[in-house]
Amino acid sequence: MSQHLPDTPHAPAHGVCLALTVAATLALASAAWAAGTSGTIHIGATVPTVCTVAVTDSNATLDLVNGQNAVTVGSVTEQCNAGSGYTVSVASANSGTLKSSATGSGAVAYNLTYDNTAAAKNGSLTTDRSGSGQARQGTLAVSLPGNNQAVAGQYQDTVTISIAAK
């Protein structure tokens, strides 16, 4: 014959759980009372540095035979939010010369200016700007001497304008 014992082993477990729950509630209540009557929250924000240039090619056709002076070949819109300022760099891919693939043609040197600042003989320059610039306009211009001995063909160079925060 088997005896059936009542389910009493679980009763003490319920009592332990209840005791732990009461203890945890009292601990949280004590922590809340100990926190004080005021507190602080620190709020911050970050603005990333953003510098951009937008270049508009004026599609100017230069007269290599007769030469030209200060022909606007493009305009530049500079924008940079760096409080310390920024630099604008101008660089010629052909070191300040127009080149042609035509047989017998040579490179033709030209003078490049950006905002009336002359580039070095290699067609490069860097301009420093102070403060942050919002939609500042710049002009790129070319001057070249006439060359009535120029070989027929297309003469080209590529100028790259870059911007960077200081």
Contacts in CASP RR format, 6 or more apart in sequence:
PFRMAT RR
TARGET T0000
AUTHOR 0000-0000-0000
METHOD contacts of the structure
MODEL  1
MSQHLPDTPHAPAHGVCLALTVAATLALASAAWAAGTSGTIHIGATVPTV
CTVAVTDSNATLDLVNGQNAVTVGSVTEQCNAGSGYTVSVASANSGTLKS
SATGSGAVAYNLTYDNTAAAKNGSLTTDRSGSGQARQGTLAVSLPGNNQA
VAGQYQDTVTISIAAK
47 81 0 8 1.000
49 80 0 8 1.000
49 81 0 8 1.000
49 82 0 8 1.000
49 165 0 8 1.000
50 79 0 8 1.000
50 80 0 8 1.000
50 81 0 8 1.000
51 79 0 8 1.000
51 80 0 8 1.000
51 81 0 8 1.000
51 82 0 8 1.000
51 86 0 8 1.000
51 163 0 8 1.000
51 164 0 8 1.000
51 165 0 8 1.000
52 78 0 8 1.000
52 79 0 8 1.000
52 80 0 8 1.000
52 163 0 8 1.000
53 76 0 8 1.000
53 77 0 8 1.000
53 78 0 8 1.000
53 79 0 8 1.000
53 88 0 8 1.000
53 161 0 8 1.000
53 162 0 8 1.000
53 163 0 8 1.000
54 76 0 8 1.000
54 77 0 8 1.000
54 79 0 8 1.000
55 74 0 8 1.000
55 75 0 8 1.000
55 76 0 8 1.000
55 161 0 8 1.000
56 74 0 8 1.000
56 75 0 8 1.000
56 76 0 8 1.000
56 77 0 8 1.000
57 73 0 8 1.000
57 74 0 8 1.000
58 72 0 8 1.000
58 73 0 8 1.000
58 74 0 8 1.000
58 75 0 8 1.000
60 71 0 8 1.000
60 72 0 8 1.000
60 73 0 8 1.000
60 74 0 8 1.000
60 142 0 8 1.000
62 68 0 8 1.000
62 71 0 8 1.000
62 73 0 8 1.000
62 98 0 8 1.000
62 110 0 8 1.000
62 142 0 8 1.000
62 144 0 8 1.000
63 146 0 8 1.000
64 98 0 8 1.000
64 108 0 8 1.000
64 144 0 8 1.000
64 146 0 8 1.000
64 147 0 8 1.000
64 150 0 8 1.000
64 155 0 8 1.000
65 146 0 8 1.000
65 147 0 8 1.000
65 148 0 8 1.000
65 150 0 8 1.000
66 146 0 8 1.000
66 148 0 8 1.000
67 144 0 8 1.000
67 145 0 8 1.000
67 146 0 8 1.000
67 147 0 8 1.000
68 142 0 8 1.000
68 143 0 8 1.000
68 144 0 8 1.000
69 143 0 8 1.000
70 113 0 8 1.000
70 141 0 8 1.000
70 142 0 8 1.000
70 143 0 8 1.000
71 141 0 8 1.000
71 142 0 8 1.000
71 143 0 8 1.000
72 139 0 8 1.000
72 140 0 8 1.000
72 141 0 8 1.000
73 140 0 8 1.000
73 141 0 8 1.000
73 142 0 8 1.000
73 159 0 8 1.000
74 139 0 8 1.000
74 140 0 8 1.000
75 137 0 8 1.000
75 138 0 8 1.000
75 139 0 8 1.000
75 140 0 8 1.000
76 88 0 8 1.000
76 114 0 8 1.000
76 137 0 8 1.000
76 138 0 8 1.000
76 139 0 8 1.000
76 140 0 8 1.000
76 161 0 8 1.000
77 135 0 8 1.000
77 136 0 8 1.000
77 137 0 8 1.000
77 138 0 8 1.000
78 86 0 8 1.000
78 88 0 8 1.000
78 129 0 8 1.000
78 133 0 8 1.000
78 135 0 8 1.000
78 136 0 8 1.000
78 137 0 8 1.000
78 138 0 8 1.000
78 163 0 8 1.000
79 133 0 8 1.000
79 134 0 8 1.000
79 135 0 8 1.000
79 136 0 8 1.000
80 86 0 8 1.000
80 129 0 8 1.000
80 132 0 8 1.000
80 133 0 8 1.000
80 163 0 8 1.000
80 165 0 8 1.000
81 132 0 8 1.000
81 133 0 8 1.000
81 134 0 8 1.000
82 131 0 8 1.000
82 132 0 8 1.000
82 165 0 8 1.000
82 166 0 8 1.000
83 131 0 8 1.000
83 132 0 8 1.000
84 131 0 8 1.000
84 165 0 8 1.000
84 166 0 8 1.000
85 128 0 8 1.000
85 129 0 8 1.000
85 130 0 8 1.000
85 131 0 8 1.000
85 132 0 8 1.000
85 133 0 8 1.000
85 165 0 8 1.000
85 166 0 8 1.000
86 128 0 8 1.000
86 129 0 8 1.000
86 131 0 8 1.000
86 132 0 8 1.000
86 133 0 8 1.000
86 163 0 8 1.000
86 164 0 8 1.000
86 165 0 8 1.000
86 166 0 8 1.000
87 126 0 8 1.000
87 127 0 8 1.000
87 128 0 8 1.000
87 129 0 8 1.000
87 163 0 8 1.000
87 164 0 8 1.000
87 166 0 8 1.000
88 114 0 8 1.000
88 126 0 8 1.000
88 127 0 8 1.000
88 129 0 8 1.000
88 161 0 8 1.000
88 162 0 8 1.000
88 163 0 8 1.000
89 124 0 8 1.000
89 125 0 8 1.000
89 126 0 8 1.000
89 127 0 8 1.000
89 161 0 8 1.000
89 162 0 8 1.000
89 163 0 8 1.000
89 164 0 8 1.000
90 112 0 8 1.000
90 114 0 8 1.000
90 119 0 8 1.000
90 123 0 8 1.000
90 124 0 8 1.000
90 125 0 8 1.000
90 126 0 8 1.000
90 127 0 8 1.000
90 140 0 8 1.000
90 159 0 8 1.000
90 160 0 8 1.000
90 161 0 8 1.000
91 123 0 8 1.000
91 124 0 8 1.000
91 159 0 8 1.000
91 160 0 8 1.000
91 162 0 8 1.000
92 112 0 8 1.000
92 119 0 8 1.000
92 122 0 8 1.000
92 123 0 8 1.000
92 124 0 8 1.000
92 157 0 8 1.000
92 158 0 8 1.000
92 159 0 8 1.000
93 157 0 8 1.000
93 158 0 8 1.000
93 159 0 8 1.000
93 160 0 8 1.000
94 107 0 8 1.000
94 156 0 8 1.000
94 157 0 8 1.000
94 158 0 8 1.000
95 121 0 8 1.000
95 122 0 8 1.000
95 123 0 8 1.000
96 109 0 8 1.000
96 110 0 8 1.000
96 112 0 8 1.000
96 119 0 8 1.000
96 121 0 8 1.000
96 122 0 8 1.000
96 123 0 8 1.000
96 157 0 8 1.000
97 107 0 8 1.000
97 108 0 8 1.000
97 109 0 8 1.000
97 110 0 8 1.000
97 157 0 8 1.000
98 107 0 8 1.000
98 108 0 8 1.000
98 110 0 8 1.000
98 144 0 8 1.000
98 155 0 8 1.000
98 156 0 8 1.000
98 157 0 8 1.000
99 105 0 8 1.000
99 106 0 8 1.000
99 107 0 8 1.000
99 108 0 8 1.000
99 155 0 8 1.000
99 156 0 8 1.000
99 157 0 8 1.000
100 106 0 8 1.000
100 151 0 8 1.000
100 153 0 8 1.000
100 154 0 8 1.000
100 155 0 8 1.000
100 156 0 8 1.000
101 154 0 8 1.000
102 151 0 8 1.000
102 152 0 8 1.000
102 153 0 8 1.000
102 154 0 8 1.000
103 151 0 8 1.000
104 151 0 8 1.000
105 150 0 8 1.000
105 151 0 8 1.000
105 153 0 8 1.000
105 155 0 8 1.000
106 151 0 8 1.000
108 144 0 8 1.000
108 147 0 8 1.000
108 150 0 8 1.000
108 155 0 8 1.000
109 121 0 8 1.000
109 144 0 8 1.000
110 142 0 8 1.000
110 143 0 8 1.000
110 144 0 8 1.000
110 157 0 8 1.000
111 118 0 8 1.000
111 119 0 8 1.000
111 142 0 8 1.000
111 143 0 8 1.000
111 144 0 8 1.000
112 118 0 8 1.000
112 119 0 8 1.000
112 123 0 8 1.000
112 125 0 8 1.000
112 140 0 8 1.000
112 141 0 8 1.000
112 142 0 8 1.000
112 159 0 8 1.000
113 119 0 8 1.000
113 140 0 8 1.000
113 141 0 8 1.000
113 142 0 8 1.000
113 143 0 8 1.000
114 125 0 8 1.000
114 127 0 8 1.000
114 138 0 8 1.000
114 139 0 8 1.000
114 140 0 8 1.000
114 141 0 8 1.000
114 161 0 8 1.000
115 127 0 8 1.000
115 138 0 8 1.000
115 139 0 8 1.000
117 125 0 8 1.000
117 127 0 8 1.000
118 125 0 8 1.000
119 125 0 8 1.000
123 159 0 8 1.000
128 166 0 8 1.000
129 136 0 8 1.000
140 159 0 8 1.000
140 161 0 8 1.000
END
